[in-house]
Amino acid sequence: MSLSVEAAGALQISYTVSFPEAQAHYADIEMDIKGLSQSKLNLHMPVWTPGSYLVREFSKNVESFNPESNGKALAFTKTRKNVWQINTQGLSSVKVKYRFYSFEISVRTAFIDVTHAFLATSNMFFYPEGGLNLPSTIHIKPYKNWDKVSTSLDMVGNDPFMVKAPNYDILYDSPIEVGNQDVFGFKAAGVNYEVAMYGGGNYDKERLKKDMAKIVEVETAIFGENPNKRYVFIVHNYSKGGGGLEHLSSTVLGAARDGYAKESTYEGFLGLVAHEHFHLWNVKRLRPIALGPFDYDNENYTTNLWIAEGFTAYYDNLAVRRTQLFPVEHYLGALAADFNTIDNTPGSKLQPLAMASFDAWIKSYRPDENTVNTSISYYNKGAVVGMLMDLEIINATQGRQSLDDVMHYMYNEYYKTKKRGYTDAEFKQAVEKFAGKNMDEFYRKYVNGVDDMDYNQYLGYAGYKAVDEYAGLEGPDLGIRMVLVNGKLKISGVLRGTSAWVDGLNVNDELVSIDGVPATDPKTLMLNKRVGDKIAIVVMRDGQMLTIPVTLLQNKQVKYHIESLPSPTPQQITVRKKWLKI
């Protein structure tokens, strides 16, 4: 049953986490609840984690659920997939012991082995129904020689292995790294930053301190304040790694341990730092109205992830640009790559940006072989729409204002003053306020519609243009994506409207030959072929050899780069300087 306000206020909750079988990827958790007055207690395990919009069913990892009071086992039943109901009639306290299996390497899921424990708190800790506002403490009993805890949660006293959360929203937004991580720090924007590196790597601590501090300062300048006293970067370094997940006062990053010495991958890591750090304002505090208070039992729908994530994806590379650490050409190259991704994705002609956000729960986080044909990423397209808005505002105001002013205003107006999230209409009104013009047509085409984006109209404001290197070329394209498996070419994707799509090549087909020539090297498949040629493709499909006649169609893929116009006007130079800080 749901707790009354009075009953909830009386509860005292603590957890103890130990790792007697870390080698088997288990945490043993004891939840101690005191101050009970109700006859039944419902304990919920969240089904998703904020920032990662997919129901992940964390309750599947719960084992050996054993409630007791005064050493006596208590009766319980499961009433939902993620809800355990305990009979607490006449009891004032309950202890619940359970085990949690943790063996999924990602920035959003718990992972435990003998080297460390990453406690993704939203995955692992029950909350009492109606009690999301309750405080709790977590006592960590480390495995063997583990000696460090890294988390944004406050310590209890001076014990690093005892931390506390004022409520469950904070608890679930504060992952905990336990082990022997390499910890170092720096101060920027008046805030103490901790970096906790797990997994080793060829990183240069001093360089990271300086460069990460520059990113912090650049991003803080946009919003006018850094609301944290302390912030923690938890970095998991693997042979191959990537991705990040934002939190209120921390973030978790995945990185390649040997990627720090190479300039391109180092720059990419700084972009990831900038992305997740920017989220401490955009989405963790300035947020769409649907994203908080959270419903941890169900999907939380919003059409504004193109702002929450897409604008963050715009500002990540822009923040790195503003540090002056890398030449402007690097930023323009990253921007052109987004153009390529959008225009080479057939789904961009079908799914509006706002709907890509709403459908994140069923599409974005559940990609399949046809996703490219039906969907568009609110990251890539949202980033480019952010760029278009930015350039529109800068140009319309002769360089006096920019998208920075919109973000600063929205942060103050909704997070700090109104203390709530914004609606679609309210964000649009803010853009119009600073652009000084109606944005109905812009939204109709690029947010709620699927019109081709006029990159050069907006780049032209800053004296740049996007050039398609494939324009005018007459080459054919099968329209397939391939993977090499044990020396054999297999089709992993078929693009809508291409030769392969029209004539019936399928995902999982093994390419055997084209016009009698064995298909072993993807680079040679289309040698000496022309648009309009009729070819015979032999494939192995489900153990059967098939010959499929295909008529080659024109390659419609694009490959952009961005270059300066030969003689930019004074107005274009003004816009360029405001945009790129050059």
C-alpha positions, 0 to 999 in steps of 0.5 A: 500500500502507498504510504501516507505523508505521516507514515512516510515521514516516520520511516528511517531507511538504511542499506548495507551493501557487501560483496562476498561473491564479487567474482560471481558479480553479486552484491548482497544488499540489506534494506533496514526500515524502521518506523513502520505503522502500516499493515502492508509495505510495497517495495518498488524496484525502478524499471528504467534509469533517467537519461536512458529512455528504455524500460530495462527491467532491473528487477530481473536481477533481484534474487533471494528476496528475504524480509524478516523482523526480529529474526522471523521470516515475513510473508510477501507476494509479488504484485507486479514485475517490480513490486514486492508486498510484505505483510507488516501487520503489527511491526515497527521495523523490517529488514529485507535481504536480497542479492543483486546480479550485476554483469552488464558493462555500460554507463547505466547498469551496475557491474561488479567483479573482483576489480571494482563495483559500479553501483548504478543506484537506480538499478539496485535499491528498492524504494517504499511506495509513496516514499520517494521523498525519504532520506536514506543512508548506504553503508558499503562493505568493500571487497577485500582490498578495495579502498576508495568510494567515488560518488557525489553523495555526501559522506556520513561523518568522515566515513567514505564508506557511509554515504547519505541521500536526502531523497530517492531522486538524489539517490537514483541520480548518484552512482557509486564507484567502489574499488581502487580507482585512480582519483585526482581533482581540479577546481573550476568555476568555483567548484571542486571536481573529482575524476575517478579513473577505473581500468588504467589508461595512457591519460595525462592527469595534468593535461586532463585537469587543465583541459577539463577545467577549460570546458567547465569554465566555458559551459558555466559562462553560458548559464552564469552559475555552476550550481554544484559545490562538488562534481564527480566524473566516473570514467570506466576505461576499457579496451574499447569504450564509449558513451556517457550518462548524466547525473545531477552532480556527477557523470559516468563516462566510457572510454578507450584506455589507450585513446588518450594519447591520440589527438583525435580520440582525445578530442573525442573524449573531451567532447564526451566530457563536455556533453555529459557535463553540459547536462548538469544544466540542460535536462538535470535542472533545465528540463522538459516538464515531463521529465520530473518528478519521475515515474520510475515504474513506467515510461516518461514521455516527452517530445523535447529530447531534441532539446535535452539531448540534441542541444547538448550534442550541439554544445559539446563540440561547440564547448570544445571549440570555445576552449581554443584547444583545437582548430576551428576546422575540427569543429566544422568537420564534426558538424559536416559529419552530422549533416552526412548522418542525417542526409544518409539516413532514409528515416529522416524523411519519415520521422519528425524530430519531435516524434523521434523524442516521443518514440525513444522508448520503442525505437531509439534504444531498440534499434534493429536492421530497419531503424535507419529506414524508419527513424532519425536520431534526436542527437544528430538532428537535434544538434543541427537544429540547435545550430540552425537556431543559433545562427538564426538568432545571431544573424537576426540580432546582428551578433548581439544575442545567441542560443546561449541567451535562450539557454541562460534565460530558460535556466533562470526562468524555469529551473530557478524561478518557476521551479518546474520544467518547460513545455514545448510552447514555452521553449519556442516562445523563448527562442522567438523572444531572442530571435525577435521573430516568429518561428512557426515555419521553422518548427513546422519544417524542422521539428514537427516535419521532415523537410530537408534542412537548408544548411547553406542558408544558415551557414551562409549567415556566418560566411560558410557553405556545405559542399557535397563531394559526391555531387555530380558523380554518376556512380551506382550504389547497391544500398547495402551495409555489410559485415565480414564474418569468417571471411564471408560478406553478410548484409547487415542493412538495406537502405530504403529506395536503393537497388537492393531495397527495390530488387529484394536483397535481405539482411543476413543474406550472404553475398556469394558472387556478383556476375560470377565474380566471388564476393569477398572484398566489399571495395571491389563489389561495384568496380566497373559497374554503371547506373542502369546495369543489370547484374546477377547477385548470388546469395546464400539465404537460410541455407539456400542459394538464390540468384537475384537480378538487380538493376543498379540505381544512382548513388544518393549518398552525400559527403559534406565538408564545410568551407568558407565563402571566398569574400565574407561580408562584415555581417557574416564575419560578425556572425562567425565571430559570435558563433565560433569565438574566433 
